Amino acid sequence: MAKSNSPKESMLEVSSSHKIKDRRYKKSQMPLGIAFLVGVIIIEMLLYNISAKLGLFWLTGICFGFILQKSRFCFASAVRDPYLLGSTALTKAVLIAFAITTIGFTAIKSSAYSNGLPIPGQNYVVPISFATAIGAFMFGIGMVITGGCASSTLMRSGEGFILQLISLFFFIVGSLLGAHNFLWWKTNFIMHGKSIFLPDIFGWLGAVIIQLLIIGALYILANKLTNGKCLIIKRDFNLRDIVLKLIDNKFYKLWIKDSWPYIVGAVLLSVFQIVTLVATGNPWGVSESFSYWGAWLYTLIGGSVDKWYYFSSNSAQATLNLGFFNDPGSMRNMGIIFGALLASLLASQFRIKKVRSMKQVIAAILGGLLMGYGATIGLGCNIGGLYSGIASLSLSGWVYAIFLFLGSIVGSKLLERFFI
């Protein structure tokens, strides 16, 4: 398929875009990648020696980062590409991930309920309020203008994107600002909201059937938007070719060098989401740790968050006191960065991507601030609020999805008007 030369496609440096031809690098980075892999394993051993939980979160982070990088799986692209690029390939892959994870989560949760055990992951069933809508809307705008969601910002930072490092920093700043104002949002909106767990209304079977029907309907709609084809980006999944490559012992090219089809990313992310719920008792989350990163940085420059409501709980105080390297969530987020870097090095595709214009810097700053603030007051980002929320059968996940989509439309218009 020929590359398009339209301004939208040439200016958008997006995580959903797969280059038609792989970049070729004169020098192999495989030796460096192997050395880095050894380092990752050593860090895993050190963290596991401190705490099995730290080691587990680091390991799952590495896996998430590796999968995200190889499949270019990005939630921002999934909601933005249909409008900007006319592609629903990644949108459909995200819906498949929702469906698989929903089935897995429901099996785990219903089993625990049937056996009289606490249902895991219920803290992702959050109250629905005006803060949910505003937070998701802000996050939707931010992730589009900055070119990445929470997970892909970490992933692309690991790939060497300077712009995403800028976005990440201001994501942290925005999270800290949201934490500072959280009491106002909690008092006026969140505490008046209601948490709605779909099985409480429809039963376990009814809830999962209704959810899968909604996902299926959205998949059909996404397919019809492009008449079953993707106008700009098409990631073919040819099982026969994959089997032949395995038979021909082309493991490196298939799994390490080449990019993966979106469907592979969807399946693998779903598997590790389910594993995460089983192993830790909670689904995958990203943005909450950024509030603590902001607090630690704020403390380094002489600030104090001791009197902030957001950090007033015993668990929050314990996290702050233990510090960055003893926080499982922080280790998982760092694992995503390192996992993406590892994938890039092993494929000999790592390079520092410089900022092209001041417009991009402004977009990264504004987008990061909006994502950070929105994720904090909205009680989640594209992972915790959207993906894990929906898979946990929380109605809040669907409300988040609606306003995230609306925000992405506004963000797309702003992107076209001011940043492209």
C-alpha positions in Angstrom: 0.0 0.0 0.0 1.5 3.3 -0.9 2.2 6.0 1.7 -0.2 8.9 1.7 1.3 12.4 1.4 -1.6 14.2 3.1 -0.6 16.6 5.9 -2.5 14.6 8.5 -0.6 11.4 7.8 2.8 13.0 7.4 2.6 15.2 10.5 1.1 12.7 12.9 3.9 10.8 14.6 1.4 8.4 16.2 1.7 5.1 17.9 -0.9 3.4 15.7 1.0 4.1 12.6 3.0 1.2 11.3 5.6 2.1 8.7 4.9 0.4 5.4 8.6 -0.6 5.2 10.6 -1.4 8.3 13.4 1.1 9.1 16.8 -0.4 8.3 19.6 0.3 10.7 23.2 0.0 9.6 24.4 -1.3 12.9 22.8 -4.2 14.8 21.7 -3.3 18.3 21.2 -7.0 19.2 24.3 -7.2 21.5 23.2 -4.2 23.4 19.7 -5.6 23.6 21.0 -8.9 25.0 23.1 -7.0 27.6 20.0 -4.9 28.4 18.0 -8.1 28.8 20.6 -9.4 31.3 20.2 -6.1 33.2 16.4 -6.4 33.3 16.8 -9.9 34.7 19.2 -8.7 37.4 16.8 -5.9 38.4 14.0 -8.5 38.5 16.1 -10.7 40.9 17.0 -7.7 43.1 13.4 -6.5 43.3 12.1 -10.0 44.0 14.7 -10.4 46.8 13.2 -7.3 48.4 9.6 -8.2 47.8 7.9 -10.8 45.6 5.3 -8.1 44.8 7.9 -5.7 43.5 9.4 -8.4 41.3 6.0 -9.4 40.0 5.0 -5.8 39.1 8.3 -5.2 37.4 8.0 -8.4 35.4 4.5 -7.7 34.3 5.5 -4.1 33.4 8.3 -5.5 31.2 5.8 -7.8 29.4 3.3 -5.0 28.9 5.9 -2.7 27.5 7.3 -5.3 25.2 3.8 -6.2 23.9 2.8 -2.5 23.5 6.0 -1.7 21.5 5.8 -4.7 19.2 2.1 -4.4 18.4 2.0 -0.5 18.5 -1.1 -0.9 20.7 -2.4 2.6 21.6 -5.8 3.5 23.0 -5.3 7.1 21.8 -5.0 5.9 18.3 -8.0 3.6 18.6 -10.4 6.5 19.3 -8.6 9.1 17.2 -7.7 7.3 14.0 -11.3 6.7 12.8 -11.7 10.5 12.6 -8.2 11.6 11.5 -7.0 8.7 9.4 -10.2 6.8 8.5 -8.8 3.6 10.1 -10.6 1.4 12.6 -8.0 -1.4 12.7 -6.7 -0.6 16.1 -10.2 0.3 17.3 -11.4 -3.2 16.6 -8.3 -4.7 18.3 -9.1 -2.7 21.4 -12.6 -4.0 21.4 -11.3 -7.6 21.1 -9.1 -6.9 24.1 -12.2 -5.7 26.0 -14.1 -8.8 25.1 -11.4 -11.3 26.0 -10.5 -9.5 29.3 -14.2 -9.2 30.2 -14.6 -13.0 29.9 -11.5 -13.7 31.9 -12.3 -11.2 34.6 -15.9 -12.4 34.9 -14.8 -16.0 35.3 -12.4 -15.0 38.1 -14.8 -12.7 39.9 -17.8 -15.0 39.7 -15.7 -17.9 40.9 -14.6 -15.9 44.0 -18.1 -14.8 44.6 -19.5 -18.4 44.4 -16.9 -19.6 46.8 -17.7 -16.9 49.4 -14.4 -15.1 48.8 -13.8 -11.4 48.3 -14.3 -10.4 44.7 -10.9 -9.2 43.3 -10.5 -5.9 41.7 -13.6 -4.2 43.0 -11.8 -1.0 43.7 -11.9 -0.4 40.0 -15.7 -0.3 40.3 -15.8 3.5 41.0 -18.5 6.1 41.5 -20.0 7.7 38.4 -20.1 11.5 38.8 -19.5 14.7 37.0 -15.8 14.2 37.8 -15.8 11.0 35.8 -17.2 12.9 32.7 -14.9 15.9 33.0 -11.8 13.8 33.8 -12.4 11.4 30.9 -13.1 14.4 28.6 -9.9 16.1 29.6 -8.0 12.9 29.2 -9.4 12.4 25.7 -8.4 15.9 24.6 -4.9 15.5 26.1 -4.1 12.1 24.7 -5.0 13.2 21.1 -3.0 16.4 21.0 0.0 14.9 22.7 -0.1 11.8 20.5 -0.4 9.1 23.1 -2.4 7.7 26.1 -0.9 6.9 29.5 0.4 3.4 28.5 1.8 4.5 25.1 3.4 7.6 26.6 5.5 5.2 28.8 6.1 2.9 25.8 7.2 5.6 23.5 9.4 7.1 26.2 11.2 3.8 26.2 11.5 3.9 22.4 13.4 7.2 22.6 10.8 9.8 21.9 11.9 13.1 23.5 8.4 14.5 22.9 6.8 11.7 25.0 9.3 12.3 27.8 8.1 15.9 27.9 4.5 14.7 27.9 5.3 12.2 30.7 6.8 15.0 32.9 3.8 17.2 32.5 1.5 14.2 32.9 3.1 13.9 36.4 2.7 17.6 37.0 -1.0 17.4 36.0 -1.5 14.4 38.3 0.0 16.4 41.2 -2.3 19.4 40.4 -5.3 17.0 40.3 -4.2 15.5 43.7 -3.9 19.0 45.1 -7.5 19.8 44.1 -8.9 16.3 44.7 -10.7 17.2 47.9 -12.9 19.7 46.0 -13.8 17.2 43.4 -14.4 14.5 46.0 -16.6 16.7 48.2 -18.7 18.3 45.4 -19.0 15.4 43.0 -17.3 12.0 43.6 -18.8 11.3 47.0 -22.3 11.9 45.6 -21.7 9.5 42.7 -22.8 5.9 42.7 -20.7 2.8 41.9 -22.6 0.4 39.6 -21.4 -3.1 39.3 -23.3 -4.7 36.4 -23.7 -8.2 37.9 -25.6 -6.5 40.8 -28.3 -5.6 38.3 -28.2 -8.3 35.6 -26.5 -11.2 37.4 -23.1 -12.6 36.3 -24.3 -14.2 33.0 -26.6 -11.4 32.1 -23.9 -8.7 32.7 -21.3 -10.5 30.6 -23.8 -11.2 27.8 -24.9 -7.5 27.7 -21.4 -6.3 27.7 -20.3 -8.6 24.9 -23.3 -7.6 22.9 -22.3 -3.9 23.3 -18.7 -4.7 22.3 -19.9 -6.7 19.4 -22.1 -3.9 18.2 -19.3 -1.4 18.4 -17.0 -3.8 16.5 -19.6 -4.1 13.7 -20.0 -0.3 13.6 -16.2 0.1 13.4 -16.1 -2.4 10.6 -18.8 -0.6 8.7 -17.1 2.7 9.0 -14.4 1.4 6.6 -16.5 -1.2 4.8 -14.4 -3.9 6.3 -11.2 -2.3 5.2 -8.8 0.2 6.7 -8.3 3.3 4.5 -4.8 4.2 5.8 -3.5 1.5 8.0 -4.1 -2.2 7.5 -2.5 -4.8 9.8 -3.1 -8.2 8.2 -3.2 -11.3 10.4 -2.3 -14.3 8.3 -2.2 -17.4 10.4 -0.8 -19.5 7.6 2.2 -17.2 7.2 2.9 -17.3 10.9 2.8 -21.1 11.0 5.1 -21.3 8.0 7.5 -18.9 9.7 7.5 -21.0 12.8 8.1 -24.2 10.8 11.0 -22.4 9.0 12.5 -21.5 12.4 12.1 -17.7 11.7 11.4 -17.0 15.3 13.6 -13.9 15.5 12.0 -12.2 12.5 8.5 -13.1 13.5 8.5 -12.3 17.2 11.5 -9.9 17.7 12.3 -8.1 14.5 8.9 -7.6 12.8 6.0 -5.7 14.2 3.1 -7.8 15.5 -0.5 -7.6 14.1 -2.8 -5.6 16.4 -4.8 -8.8 17.1 -1.7 -10.4 18.7 -1.2 -7.4 20.9 -4.9 -7.5 21.9 -4.7 -11.2 22.9 -1.4 -10.9 24.7 -2.4 -7.8 26.6 -5.7 -9.5 27.6 -3.8 -12.5 28.9 -1.5 -10.4 31.0 -4.4 -8.3 32.3 -6.0 -11.5 33.5 -2.8 -12.8 35.0 -2.3 -9.5 36.7 -5.8 -9.7 38.3 -5.1 -13.3 39.5 -1.6 -12.6 40.8 -2.1 -9.2 42.4 -5.9 -9.0 43.2 -6.3 -5.9 41.0 -6.3 -5.2 37.3 -3.6 -3.2 35.5 -3.5 0.5 36.3 -1.0 3.2 35.3 -1.9 6.8 36.3 -2.2 6.6 40.1 1.5 6.1 40.4 2.1 9.4 38.6 0.5 11.3 41.5 3.1 9.8 43.8 5.9 10.6 41.3 4.7 14.2 41.4 4.6 14.2 45.2 8.2 12.8 45.5 9.5 15.4 43.0 7.6 18.1 44.8 9.2 17.0 48.1 12.7 17.2 46.5 12.2 20.9 45.7 11.1 21.6 49.3 7.3 21.1 49.0 5.1 19.1 51.2 1.9 17.1 50.5 1.4 16.0 54.2 -1.8 18.0 54.5 -3.3 17.1 51.1 -6.5 15.0 51.3 -5.4 12.8 48.3 -2.4 11.5 50.3 -4.1 11.4 53.7 -5.0 7.7 53.8 -2.8 5.2 55.6 -2.0 3.4 52.4 -1.1 6.7 50.6 1.1 7.7 53.5 2.8 4.3 53.5 3.5 4.6 49.8 5.0 8.0 50.2 7.2 6.9 53.1 8.4 3.8 51.4 9.6 5.7 48.3 9.8 5.2 44.6 11.8 2.0 44.5 9.5 0.2 47.0 6.3 1.1 45.2 4.9 -1.8 43.1 3.0 0.5 40.7 6.0 2.6 40.0 8.1 -0.5 39.3 5.4 -1.7 36.8 5.4 1.7 35.0 9.2 1.7 34.8 8.9 -1.9 33.6 6.8 -0.7 30.7 9.4 1.9 29.7 12.2 -0.7 30.0 10.1 -3.4 28.2 9.6 -1.1 25.2 13.3 -0.2 25.2 14.2 -3.8 25.3 11.9 -4.6 22.4 13.4 -1.7 20.4 17.0 -2.8 21.0 16.4 -6.5 20.2 14.9 -5.4 16.9 17.7 -2.9 16.3 15.2 -0.2 16.0 16.0 2.1 18.9 16.9 5.7 18.2 16.5 9.1 19.8 13.6 10.9 18.1 14.1 14.6 18.3 11.4 17.2 18.7 10.5 18.6 15.3 8.8 21.9 16.2 7.7 24.1 19.1 4.1 23.3 18.3 4.8 19.7 19.3 6.4 20.8 22.6 3.3 23.0 23.4 1.0 20.1 22.5 3.0 17.7 24.7 2.9 20.1 27.6 -0.9 20.8 27.3 -1.7 17.2 26.6 0.3 15.9 29.5 -1.3 18.4 31.9 -4.8 17.5 30.7 -4.1 13.8 30.9 -2.6 14.0 34.4 -5.3 16.2 35.8 -8.1 14.3 34.1 -6.9 10.9 35.1 -6.7 12.0 38.8 -10.1 13.5 39.1 -11.7 10.9 36.8 -10.3 8.1 38.9 -8.4 6.5 36.0 -6.8 6.8 32.6 -7.2 4.8 29.5 -6.0 1.7 31.4 -7.5 2.0 34.9 -10.6 4.0 34.1 -11.4 2.6 30.6 -9.9 -0.8 30.0 -9.8 -2.2 33.5 -13.1 -0.4 34.4 -15.0 -2.0 31.5 -13.4 -5.4 32.0 -14.4 -5.2 35.7 -18.0 -4.9 34.6 -18.2 -1.4 36.1 -20.6 1.0 34.4 -18.1 3.7 35.1 -15.9 2.2 32.4 -18.5 2.8 29.8 -19.3 6.3 31.0 -15.5 7.0 30.9 -15.5 5.6 27.3 -18.2 8.0 26.1 -16.6 11.1 27.4 -13.1 9.9 26.4 -14.4 9.6 22.9 -16.0 13.0 23.0 -12.8 14.5 24.3 -10.9 12.8 21.5 -13.1 14.5 18.9 -12.4 17.9 20.4 -8.7 17.0 20.7 -8.6 15.9 17.0 -10.1 19.3 15.9 -7.6 21.2 18.1 -4.8 19.1 16.7 -5.9 19.9 13.1 -6.4 23.6 13.9 -3.4 24.4 15.9 -0.7 21.6 16.0 -0.6 20.1 12.5 
